[in-house]
Amino acid sequence: MTQSSLVLSLNRVEFFGGVERVLVNCAQATRSRHFQTLIACPAPGELANEAQRRAVEILPISINRSKATRSPAGWLRLLMALRRGRREVTDIARRRNVRLLHTHHPIGALYAKEAAKTLRLPLLLHVHETLPVHVFYRMVARHVIPFCSAFVCCSERSRQLMLALGAPASRVHVIYNGVDPSFLMPVDTVEELARPGPHVGIFGVLEPRKGQDIFVQAARRVAAQHPAAMFWIVGDLSFAENAGYVDALRASIAAAGLADRIRFTGHRRDVRDWMAGMDVIVLASRDREALPTVLIEGAALGRALVATDVGGVREIIADGSTGLVVPPGDPDALAHAIQRCLGPEGSQFGNAARTDALCRFGFDRFGRQMADLYETLLSQGAH
């Protein structure tokens, strides 16, 4: 039996969003191809919980989210966390005989580059972002590019970002995310969705970038035309700094008298069943969606999809064929698209989306391409 090669995968946050779903999917998809993944991240948290449910080992580390700050004390805390975290990553890699480092943000590469250099390990940066990016992201990315053996981009839009930042084209690879195979299994009925509906949902962490406020505005318009429609905001707060945004969402819903029709579910472990119970799945993001996992999963479930025209959305949805694409920040356009999908076109879009998703976003394809890249990097050695 071939011995598995250990991959250390670093993530800078503990919650479970789209990037984290890709991370654990990658660990699972490459396992049968003789790669074992250890995930190093802040813990406890939903990422750690989900990884453990999928039999992926979690290693808590002192990684700091590293948001840009103007506070000297804040920068000192970041530098201290970086120094401590680099030692931890190097120690883990040496002690566990790790063969490859896989990071999911330039900050992760910043923590891993010392281990890569000291232990002569390949360093892979997985890119989940698109232009435009914050100046702090740009600065960190440009710093770590020379230390990375390769870059795997989840979309063509992500590839454009890395080329714009100066990454050598020969080291930039596009590998589309694969849909979690559990989304292709029989689903359970969610009690809250047992009423006739229709049901319209938005899925993702709660933060302004995700556009739940635009979704609420669109829902108010659709609700006037569909008296039985229910609208669901599925997900939890990303960072404490966004608590005011969520409070404002709740207040606007209450002020509109729709608290019984637009509801928050919080984080759901049975997200597949919630998505399967929707008549329409909405992505209302304002920007920075490289290849939204929720759209791939919704497509695999055969749901009607409505999404804003950001990042790599058009690499998933063919507008008017497998779903509808609308301008970001436009609740009227979003409401109109939702209403179209609540009509006869919705099932047509859903069927076409499922056929397309199973062809282009298969889990086995994802695992094979990632394992092939791992093997190539191991054969080449450290950059």
VEXFI-74596 format. One record per atom (N, C-alpha, C): x, y, z. Coordinates in steps of 0.05 Angstrom, whole numbers, padded with zeros to 5 digits, always signed. Layout:
BEGIN
XYZ/...
! end
This chain:
BEGIN
+00017-00024+00000/+00000+00000+00000/+00018+00025+00000/+00012+00044-00017/+00027+00069-00019/+00022+00086+00006/+00044+00096+00018/+00041+00113+00041/+00032+00141+00033/+00014+00152+00049/+00004+00179+00043/+00024+00200+00048/+00025+00221+00031/+00041+00244+00036/+00025+00264+00051/+00038+00276+00072/+00024+00295+00089/+00024+00323+00077/+00001+00336+00076/-00003+00363+00067/-00012+00379+00091/+00001+00401+00097/-00008+00419+00118/-00023+00443+00105/-00049+00445+00111/-00066+00465+00099/-00071+00486+00120/-00065+00512+00113/-00068+00534+00133/-00091+00551+00125/-00107+00558+00146/-00129+00577+00142/-00129+00598+00165/-00135+00623+00158/-00131+00644+00178/-00156+00649+00195/-00179+00637+00189/-00203+00642+00205/-00214+00615+00214/-00232+00617+00234/-00243+00593+00246/-00272+00587+00237/-00285+00606+00224/-00313+00601+00216/-00314+00584+00191/-00338+00576+00183/-00341+00557+00161/-00356+00571+00138/-00342+00583+00119/-00354+00596+00096/-00346+00581+00071/-00349+00595+00048/-00343+00582+00022/-00315+00572+00019/-00295+00589+00028/-00267+00581+00026/-00262+00556+00043/-00273+00556+00066/-00269+00534+00085/-00282+00508+00074/-00304+00511+00060/-00317+00487+00048/-00298+00476+00026/-00285+00493+00010/-00266+00484-00010/-00243+00470+00004/-00234+00481+00026/-00211+00470+00041/-00216+00441+00050/-00239+00436+00063/-00245+00409+00072/-00252+00391+00049/-00264+00401+00028/-00270+00385+00004/-00243+00375-00008/-00224+00393-00009/-00198+00386-00020/-00185+00364-00004/-00187+00366+00023/-00175+00346+00040/-00188+00319+00034/-00214+00318+00031/-00228+00293+00025/-00222+00283-00004/-00222+00301-00023/-00219+00293-00051/-00192+00282-00057/-00171+00290-00043/-00144+00281-00048/-00136+00257-00030/-00153+00250-00011/-00147+00229+00008/-00144+00202-00007/-00161+00196-00026/-00160+00171-00040/-00137+00170-00060/-00124+00192-00063/-00101+00194-00081/-00075+00196-00066/-00075+00185-00041/-00051+00182-00025/-00040+00209-00014/-00059+00227-00008/-00051+00251+00006/-00068+00254+00032/-00055+00259+00054/-00069+00263+00079/-00065+00292+00087/-00087+00306+00093/-00086+00334+00099/-00089+00339+00129/-00072+00356+00140/-00075+00367+00167/-00083+00396+00164/-00103+00404+00178/-00112+00432+00176/-00103+00448+00200/-00088+00468+00196/-00079+00486+00217/-00095+00512+00216/-00109+00518+00237/-00126+00542+00237/-00132+00550+00266/-00144+00574+00270/-00153+00580+00297/-00175+00561+00306/-00175+00553+00331/-00195+00534+00341/-00200+00540+00370/-00224+00534+00380/-00246+00520+00367/-00261+00538+00347/-00279+00526+00332/-00295+00541+00312/-00309+00521+00294/-00326+00532+00276/-00341+00515+00259/-00324+00500+00238/-00302+00512+00230/-00284+00498+00212/-00273+00473+00225/-00264+00476+00250/-00253+00453+00264/-00275+00432+00268/-00299+00441+00275/-00321+00422+00278/-00327+00406+00253/-00328+00420+00230/-00335+00407+00205/-00312+00389+00197/-00287+00397+00200/-00265+00380+00193/-00265+00354+00209/-00270+00356+00234/-00271+00333+00251/-00293+00314+00243/-00316+00325+00235/-00338+00308+00225/-00330+00292+00200/-00311+00304+00185/-00302+00290+00161/-00276+00275+00165/-00268+00271+00190/-00244+00256+00197/-00219+00269+00186/-00218+00296+00186/-00194+00311+00179/-00182+00322+00205/-00157+00317+00210/-00144+00326+00235/-00140+00357+00235/-00147+00368+00258/-00144+00397+00262/-00121+00402+00281/-00105+00422+00274/-00082+00431+00291/-00086+00460+00298/-00094+00467+00322/-00097+00496+00329/-00070+00510+00328/-00070+00534+00315/-00046+00550+00315/-00053+00579+00321/-00032+00595+00327/-00035+00623+00334/-00034+00640+00309/-00052+00636+00291/-00053+00652+00267/-00072+00675+00271/-00064+00699+00263/-00080+00723+00267/-00094+00729+00240/-00119+00737+00241/-00133+00744+00217/-00118+00766+00201/-00104+00783+00215/-00086+00803+00203/-00101+00823+00185/-00120+00836+00197/-00134+00857+00183/-00117+00883+00186/-00115+00898+00164/-00099+00923+00165/-00110+00941+00187/-00091+00954+00201/-00099+00972+00223/-00081+00996+00222/-00091+01018+00233/-00075+01042+00236/-00063+01045+00264/-00070+01026+00281/-00061+01028+00309/-00034+01015+00312/-00015+01030+00324/+00012+01018+00329/+00010+00993+00346/-00008+00994+00366/-00011+00970+00383/-00022+00947+00367/-00040+00953+00348/-00051+00932+00331/-00029+00920+00313/-00012+00936+00302/+00010+00925+00285/+00029+00909+00302/+00034+00917+00327/+00051+00902+00345/+00040+00874+00350/+00013+00874+00355/+00000+00848+00360/+00002+00830+00335/-00001+00842+00312/+00001+00826+00287/+00029+00814+00284/+00049+00831+00289/+00077+00822+00286/+00084+00800+00306/+00074+00803+00331/+00079+00783+00351/+00065+00756+00344/+00040+00758+00334/+00026+00734+00326/+00040+00721+00303/+00050+00737+00284/+00064+00726+00261/+00089+00711+00269/+00104+00723+00287/+00129+00710+00296/+00123+00684+00310/+00102+00684+00328/+00095+00660+00342/+00083+00639+00323/+00066+00648+00305/+00053+00629+00286/+00073+00616+00267/+00093+00631+00258/+00113+00620+00240/+00129+00597+00254/+00135+00601+00279/+00149+00580+00294/+00131+00555+00297/+00105+00560+00302/+00087+00537+00305/+00084+00522+00279/+00082+00536+00256/+00079+00522+00230/+00104+00506+00224/+00128+00518+00229/+00153+00504+00224/+00155+00480+00241/+00148+00483+00267/+00150+00460+00286/+00131+00438+00277/+00106+00444+00270/+00087+00424+00261/+00098+00409+00236/+00107+00425+00217/+00117+00413+00191/+00141+00395+00196/+00159+00403+00214/+00182+00386+00220/+00174+00361+00236/+00158+00365+00256/+00151+00343+00274/+00134+00322+00260/+00116+00331+00242/+00097+00312+00229/+00108+00303+00201/+00131+00312+00194/+00143+00304+00168/+00125+00312+00145/+00115+00337+00146/+00098+00347+00124/+00114+00349+00098/+00101+00343+00076/+00114+00343+00050/+00108+00368+00034/+00085+00381+00039/+00075+00404+00023/+00059+00422+00040/+00062+00448+00035/+00046+00469+00050/+00026+00481+00031/+00000+00482+00039/-00022+00491+00022/-00036+00513+00038/-00035+00538+00029/-00047+00560+00044/-00070+00572+00027/-00089+00584+00042/-00114+00593+00028/-00118+00623+00030/-00096+00638+00034/-00097+00667+00034/-00068+00676+00035/-00060+00698+00024/-00033+00708+00026/-00023+00709+00055/-00041+00715+00074/-00033+00716+00102/-00023+00688+00110/-00036+00667+00101/-00027+00640+00107/+00000+00635+00096/+00006+00645+00072/+00032+00641+00060/+00053+00656+00076/+00045+00679+00087/+00064+00695+00104/+00072+00679+00128/+00054+00664+00139/+00060+00647+00162/+00076+00622+00154/+00072+00612+00130/+00084+00587+00121/+00111+00590+00108/+00118+00614+00099/+00142+00617+00082/+00167+00609+00097/+00169+00613+00123/+00193+00606+00138/+00196+00576+00138/+00174+00561+00142/+00175+00532+00142/+00183+00522+00114/+00172+00535+00094/+00179+00527+00066/+00209+00530+00061/+00220+00553+00070/+00248+00558+00065/+00266+00540+00082/+00260+00538+00108/+00277+00523+00127/+00277+00493+00121/+00253+00483+00114/+00251+00454+00110/+00250+00446+00080/+00254+00466+00063/+00254+00462+00034/+00229+00447+00024/+00206+00459+00031/+00180+00447+00024/+00166+00464+00002/+00152+00452-00017/+00136+00467-00036/+00114+00483-00021/+00109+00507-00029/+00088+00524-00018/+00068+00531-00039/+00043+00523-00035/+00022+00528-00054/+00002+00548-00043/-00003+00569-00058/-00023+00589-00049/-00049+00585-00065/-00071+00580-00051/-00097+00576-00064/-00111+00604-00064/-00118+00613-00087/-00129+00640-00090/-00159+00639-00093/-00173+00652-00074/-00202+00652-00074/-00213+00680-00077/-00197+00699-00086/-00205+00727-00089/-00203+00736-00118/-00215+00759-00124/-00213+00772-00150/-00208+00802-00147/-00200+00814-00168/-00198+00843-00168/-00225+00856-00165/-00227+00879-00152/-00206+00893-00138/-00201+00881-00110/-00176+00884-00100/-00170+00875-00073/-00160+00898-00057/-00161+00895-00031/-00152+00916-00012/-00122+00920-00015/-00112+00943-00010/-00084+00949-00013/-00067+00932+00005/-00077+00924+00029/-00063+00907+00047/-00060+00879+00035/-00081+00869+00023/-00079+00843+00009/-00059+00844-00013/-00060+00866-00029/-00041+00869-00051/-00012+00869-00041/-00007+00883-00019/+00020+00885-00008/+00030+00858+00002/+00013+00843+00016/+00022+00817+00027/+00025+00797+00004/+00007+00797-00015/+00009+00779-00038/+00035+00783-00053/+00041+00808-00059/+00066+00813-00074/+00090+00804-00058/+00089+00806-00032/+00112+00798-00015/+00116+00768-00016/+00094+00752-00016/+00097+00723-00014/+00100+00709-00041/+00093+00723-00063/+00094+00710-00089/+00122+00697-00095/+00144+00710-00089/+00170+00697-00095/+00175+00672-00079/+00161+00668-00056/+00165+00644-00040/+00147+00621-00047/+00128+00626-00065/+00108+00605-00072/+00117+00589-00096/+00114+00563-00094/+00121+00545-00116/+00100+00546-00138/+00075+00551-00130/+00053+00551-00150/+00029+00565-00137/+00010+00572-00155/-00015+00585-00146/-00038+00570-00160/-00057+00562-00144/-00081+00549-00155/-00104+00568-00152/-00116+00576-00174/-00137+00596-00174/-00164+00582-00179/-00184+00590-00165/-00210+00576-00167/-00226+00585-00191/-00217+00606-00205/-00231+00616-00228/-00212+00631-00246/-00221+00637-00271/-00205+00653-00289/-00201+00681-00277/-00222+00691-00264/-00220+00718-00251/-00199+00718-00230/-00196+00697-00215/-00174+00695-00195/-00147+00694-00209/-00146+00681-00231/-00121+00680-00246/-00113+00707-00255/-00132+00723-00264/-00126+00751-00273/-00114+00767-00250/-00125+00762-00225/-00115+00776-00202/-00085+00770-00198/-00078+00744-00198/-00050+00737-00193/-00031+00747-00214/-00040+00746-00239/-00023+00757-00260/-00019+00787-00257/-00040+00801-00248/-00038+00830-00244/-00019+00836-00221/-00017+00818-00202/+00001+00822-00179/+00029+00813-00184/+00034+00802-00208/+00061+00795-00215/+00069+00766-00213/+00050+00748-00209/+00057+00720-00207/+00064+00710-00235/+00085+00693-00238/+00093+00682-00264/+00070+00665-00275/+00063+00670-00300/+00041+00655-00313/+00045+00625-00312/+00070+00616-00314/+00076+00588-00315/+00070+00574-00288/+00067+00589-00267/+00062+00577-00241/+00033+00582-00232/+00016+00593-00249/-00012+00599-00242/-00030+00578-00255/-00046+00564-00239/-00063+00543-00249/-00092+00548-00241/-00111+00543-00259/-00139+00546-00253/-00151+00518-00248/-00162+00514-00225/-00176+00489-00218/-00203+00497-00206/-00225+00491-00220/-00251+00498-00209/-00257+00481-00185/-00271+00493-00165/-00279+00478-00141/-00298+00456-00149/-00297+00435-00133/-00315+00412-00137/-00338+00412-00117/-00361+00403-00126/-00384+00402-00108/-00381+00379-00088/-00387+00384-00063/-00386+00364-00042/-00404+00341-00050/-00394+00316-00051/-00411+00294-00060/-00436+00289-00043/-00436+00299-00018/-00461+00296-00002/-00484+00311-00014/-00478+00331-00031/-00500+00346-00044/-00514+00330-00066/-00503+00307-00073/-00515+00290-00093/-00530+00267-00081/-00531+00266-00054/-00544+00244-00040/-00573+00253-00033/-00590+00234-00027/-00618+00241-00019/-00618+00260+00004/-00636+00279+00003/-00638+00300+00024/-00661+00295+00043/-00659+00307+00066/-00681+00306+00086/-00697+00331+00085/-00723+00329+00091/-00741+00352+00091/-00736+00368+00116/-00732+00394+00113/-00729+00413+00135/-00756+00421+00145/-00761+00418+00171/-00787+00423+00182/-00797+00452+00176/-00778+00471+00178/-00786+00499+00173/-00794+00504+00145/-00786+00486+00126/-00793+00490+00098/-00816+00473+00089/-00831+00461+00108/-00852+00443+00101/-00877+00458+00090/-00880+00483+00098/-00903+00498+00088/-00899+00503+00058/-00921+00508+00043/-00919+00509+00014/-00899+00529+00002/-00896+00553+00014/-00878+00572+00003/-00890+00588-00020/-00874+00596-00040/-00847+00588-00046/-00826+00598-00026/-00803+00585-00027/-00781+00591-00009/-00757+00602-00025/-00747+00625-00015/-00724+00638-00028/-00703+00642-00007/-00678+00634-00013/-00657+00635+00007/-00631+00647-00003/-00618+00660+00016/-00591+00670+00011/-00573+00657+00032/-00550+00647+00023/-00532+00631+00040/-00504+00644+00042/-00494+00645+00066/-00467+00656+00069/-00463+00670+00095/-00438+00676+00102/-00433+00690+00127/-00446+00718+00125/-00453+00729+00148/-00468+00754+00149/-00448+00777+00151/-00445+00791+00128/-00427+00814+00127/-00436+00831+00103/-00430+00857+00103/-00439+00875+00082/-00432+00865+00054/-00409+00854+00050/-00400+00845+00023/-00420+00825+00011/-00433+00809+00028/-00451+00788+00018/-00478+00799+00009/-00484+00824+00016/-00508+00837+00005/-00535+00827+00016/-00535+00817+00041/-00561+00809+00052/-00580+00832+00054/-00570+00857+00057/-00588+00880+00058/-00601+00884+00031/-00587+00879+00009/-00599+00881-00018/-00620+00859-00021/-00614+00835-00011/-00633+00813-00012/-00659+00821+00003/-00656+00833+00026/-00680+00842+00042/-00697+00862+00026/-00684+00881+00013/-00699+00900-00003/-00713+00887-00026/-00700+00868-00039/-00713+00853-00061/-00736+00836-00050/-00732+00824-00027/-00753+00807-00015/-00778+00823-00009/-00775+00848+00000/-00799+00864+00005/-00815+00868-00021/-00802+00871-00043/-00816+00875-00068/-00829+00849-00077/-00815+00827-00074/-00826+00801-00083/-00849+00793-00065/-00847+00799-00039/-00867+00791-00020/-00894+00804-00026/-00894+00828-00037/-00919+00841-00045/-00934+00827-00067/-00919+00812-00084/-00931+00798-00106/-00936+00768-00099/-00923+00758-00079/-00926+00730-00071/-00932+00729-00042/-00957+00730-00034/-00965+00732-00006/-00956+00709+00012/-00951+00685-00001/-00943+00662+00015/-00913+00657+00015/-00898+00673+00000/-00869+00669-00002/-00855+00673+00025/-00835+00656+00029/-00818+00658+00053/-00789+00663+00044/-00775+00680+00059/-00747+00687+00052/-00729+00680+00075/-00707+00667+00069/-00690+00656+00090/-00661+00667+00087/-00650+00677+00109/-00622+00686+00110/-00607+00665+00126/-00592+00648+00111/-00579+00625+00123/-00549+00631+00127/-00540+00631+00151/-00512+00636+00157/-00509+00651+00183/-00485+00654+00192/-00479+00666+00218/-00460+00690+00214/-00457+00705+00235/-00439+00728+00235/-00410+00719+00229/-00396+00733+00211/-00369+00727+00205/-00350+00737+00227/-00350+00763+00231/-00333+00776+00251/-00350+00794+00268/-00341+00798+00293/-00357+00814+00312/-00361+00842+00302/-00343+00852+00286/-00345+00880+00276/-00369+00884+00258/-00381+00861+00248/-00405+00863+00231/-00431+00860+00246/-00430+00860+00272/-00454+00857+00288/-00474+00880+00283/-00464+00904+00279/-00481+00927+00273/-00496+00924+00247/-00483+00912+00228/-00496+00907+00202/-00519+00888+00205/-00516+00867+00221/-00537+00847+00226/-00560+00860+00241/-00553+00876+00261/-00574+00890+00277/-00591+00908+00258/-00577+00922+00239/-00592+00939+00221/-00610+00923+00202/-00601+00899+00194/-00617+00881+00178/-00643+00874+00193/-00639+00865+00218/-00663+00857+00233/-00682+00881+00237/-00671+00904+00242/-00688+00928+00246/-00703+00935+00221/-00691+00933+00198/-00704+00940+00173/-00727+00920+00167/-00722+00895+00173/-00742+00874+00169/-00766+00879+00187/-00760+00885+00212/-00782+00890+00231/-00798+00915+00223/-00784+00936+00215/-00797+00961+00207/-00816+00957+00183/-00809+00938+00166/-00825+00932+00142/-00848+00913+00149/-00849+00904+00174/-00871+00885+00182/-00868+00858+00170/-00843+00849+00165/-00838+00824+00151/-00822+00804+00168/-00821+00808+00194/-00806+00791+00211/-00816+00762+00210/-00841+00758+00203/-00851+00730+00202/-00847+00718+00174/-00836+00733+00155/-00832+00723+00128/-00803+00724+00119/-00787+00741+00131/-00758+00741+00125/-00744+00733+00151/-00732+00709+00151/-00723+00698+00176/-00693+00691+00175/-00680+00693+00198/-00652+00685+00201/-00651+00656+00212/-00634+00640+00201/-00631+00613+00211/-00606+00609+00228/-00586+00627+00227/-00560+00622+00239/-00545+00602+00223/-00523+00593+00234/-00506+00572+00221/-00522+00546+00221/-00522+00532+00198/-00535+00506+00196/-00516+00485+00187/-00515+00463+00202/-00499+00440+00193/-00513+00425+00170/-00540+00427+00169/-00555+00414+00149/-00561+00433+00125/-00540+00448+00117/-00543+00468+00097/-00552+00456+00070/-00543+00431+00064/-00552+00418+00040/-00582+00415+00039/-00594+00407+00061/-00623+00403+00062/-00638+00429+00059/-00626+00450+00071/-00639+00477+00068/-00637+00486+00039/-00615+00482+00027/-00612+00491-00001/-00631+00475-00019/-00633+00449-00014/-00651+00432-00030/-00680+00440-00027/-00687+00452-00004/-00715+00460+00001/-00722+00487-00011/-00703+00501-00024/-00709+00527-00035/-00719+00525-00064/-00737+00543-00070/-00746+00546-00098/-00726+00563-00114/-00714+00582-00100/-00694+00599-00112/-00672+00604-00092/-00647+00602-00102/-00624+00608-00085/-00611+00634-00097/-00606+00653-00079/-00597+00679-00087/-00569+00685-00077/-00552+00696-00094/-00527+00708-00086/-00528+00737-00092/-00527+00754-00071/-00530+00783-00075/-00505+00799-00069/-00482+00786-00071/-00456+00798-00064/-00450+00823-00080/-00436+00841-00066/-00428+00867-00079/-00402+00863-00096/-00384+00846-00086/-00359+00842-00100/-00344+00818-00089/-00320+00813-00099/-00301+00793-00089/-00313+00765-00086/-00326+00756-00106/-00335+00728-00107/-00320+00714-00129/-00299+00700-00123/-00282+00687-00144/-00297+00665-00158/-00309+00647-00143/-00325+00625-00155/-00343+00615-00132/-00366+00628-00129/-00382+00623-00105/-00391+00594-00102/-00382+00581-00080/-00389+00553-00075/-00419+00549-00074/-00433+00568-00062/-00462+00564-00059/-00476+00561-00086/-00466+00574-00107/-00478+00571-00133/-00473+00544-00145/-00449+00533-00141/-00442+00507-00151/-00459+00486-00137/-00462+00489-00111/-00478+00470-00095/-00507+00472-00103/-00517+00497-00105/-00545+00501-00113/-00551+00489-00141/-00532+00492-00159/-00535+00481-00186/-00536+00451-00185/-00518+00439-00169/-00518+00409-00166/-00544+00399-00155/-00558+00415-00139/-00584+00407-00128/-00607+00413-00147/-00601+00426-00170/-00622+00432-00189/-00639+00455-00181/-00629+00473-00165/-00644+00497-00157/-00642+00519-00177/-00662+00536-00179/-00661+00560-00195/-00642+00580-00181/-00624+00592-00197/-00603+00609-00186/-00606+00638-00196/-00604+00657-00177/-00602+00685-00184/-00578+00696-00171/-00560+00710-00186/-00535+00719-00175/-00528+00746-00186/-00513+00762-00171/-00503+00787-00180/-00478+00783-00198/-00473+00801-00215/-00452+00799-00235/-00425+00808-00223/-00414+00791-00206/-00389+00797-00192/-00370+00773-00196/-00344+00779-00196/-00323+00759-00197/-00328+00738-00218/-00327+00712-00210/-00329+00690-00229/-00357+00679-00231/-00378+00695-00224/-00405+00685-00226/-00412+00675-00254/-00404+00689-00274/-00410+00681-00302/-00395+00656-00311/-00375+00648-00295/-00362+00622-00300/-00378+00599-00290/-00399+00605-00274/-00417+00584-00264/-00444+00586-00279/-00455+00610-00280/-00482+00614-00291/-00481+00625-00320/-00494+00612-00338/-00499+00623-00365/-00525+00637-00363/-00524+00664-00363/-00548+00680-00359/-00570+00673-00379/-00594+00667-00368/-00616+00661-00385/-00618+00632-00393/-00598+00616-00385/-00597+00588-00391/-00596+00570-00366/-00576+00575-00349/-00574+00560-00324/-00580+00577-00300/-00591+00600-00304/-00597+00618-00282/-00599+00647-00292/-00601+00666-00274/-00602+00694-00282/-00581+00710-00267/-00568+00728-00281/-00547+00745-00271/-00557+00774-00272/-00554+00789-00250/-00564+00816-00248/-00541+00835-00238/-00544+00861-00242/-00523+00879-00232/-00522+00879-00202/-00498+00882-00190/-00497+00883-00161/-00509+00909-00150/-00520+00907-00126/-00531+00931-00113/-00557+00942-00124/-00571+00925-00139/-00596+00934-00152/-00619+00916-00143/-00633+00924-00121/-00655+00907-00110/-00678+00904-00130/-00683+00924-00147/-00705+00921-00167/-00699+00898-00186/-00674+00898-00197/-00666+00877-00216/-00666+00850-00202/-00657+00850-00177/-00656+00824-00162/-00684+00814-00158/-00703+00832-00151/-00730+00823-00146/-00743+00813-00172/-00738+00826-00194/-00749+00818-00220/-00739+00790-00227/-00713+00785-00223/-00702+00759-00230/-00713+00737-00212/-00717+00743-00186/-00729+00723-00168/-00757+00716-00177/-00772+00737-00185/-00800+00732-00194/-00800+00715-00219/-00781+00719-00237/-00779+00703-00261/-00774+00673-00254/-00757+00669-00234/-00750+00642-00226/-00772+00629-00210/-00791+00644-00200/-00814+00633-00186/-00835+00624-00206/-00831+00631-00231/-00849+00622-00252/-00839+00597-00266/-00850+00590-00289/-00843+00565-00303/-00813+00564-00311/-00800+00587-00315/-00772+00586-00322/-00754+00574-00301/-00763+00576-00275/-00746+00568-00253/-00737+00539-00255/-00756+00521-00260/-00749+00492-00262/-00732+00487-00286/-00735+00502-00308/-00719+00498-00332/-00690+00506-00325/-00687+00529-00312/-00660+00538-00304/-00647+00517-00286/-00662+00507-00266/-00651+00488-00247/-00642+00462-00260/-00658+00452-00278/-00650+00427-00292/-00625+00431-00308/-00623+00453-00322/-00600+00459-00339/-00575+00463-00321/-00579+00477-00299/-00556+00482-00281/-00545+00456-00269/-00563+00437-00262/-00553+00412-00251/-00537+00396-00271/-00547+00394-00296/-00532+00380-00317/-00505+00392-00321/-00503+00418-00322/-00478+00432-00326/-00459+00429-00303/-00470+00431-00278/-00453+00429-00254/-00440+00401-00251/-00456+00381-00257/-00445+00354-00254/-00423+00348-00275/-00424+00362-00297/-00403+00360-00317/-00378+00375-00310/-00381+00400-00302/-00358+00418-00299/-00347+00420-00270/-00363+00413-00250/-00354+00417-00223/-00355+00390-00207/-00348+00368-00220/-00348+00343-00207/-00327+00340-00185/-00333+00326-00164/-00315+00323-00141/-00290+00306-00149/-00294+00285-00165/-00272+00269-00174/-00252+00285-00191/-00263+00302-00209/-00246+00319-00226/-00230+00337-00209/-00243+00350-00189/-00229+00368-00171/-00206+00353-00156/-00212+00330-00145/-00192+00315-00130/-00169+00306-00148/-00175+00298-00172/-00154+00289-00190/-00136+00312-00198/-00148+00335-00204/-00131+00358-00212/-00114+00368-00189/-00125+00369-00165/-00110+00378-00142/-00088+00358-00136/-00093+00332-00137/-00073+00312-00131/-00051+00313-00152/-00058+00317-00177/-00038+00319-00198/-00019+00343-00193/-00031+00366-00184/-00014+00389-00178/+00004+00384-00154/-00007+00371-00133/+00009+00364-00110/+00033+00347-00119/+00028+00326-00136/+00049+00308-00145/+00070+00323-00161/+00061+00341-00178/+00080+00357-00194/+00098+00374-00176/+00086+00386-00156/+00102+00403-00137/+00122+00386-00121/+00113+00362-00113/+00131+00345-00098/+00155+00335-00115/+00149+00330-00140/+00170+00321-00158/+00190+00343-00165/+00181+00368-00164/+00198+00391-00169/+00214+00399-00145/+00203+00394-00121/+00217+00403-00097/+00210+00431-00091/+00223+00442-00071/+00218+00470-00062/+00225+00489-00084/+00211+00512-00085/+00216+00533-00105/+00242+00547-00099/
! end
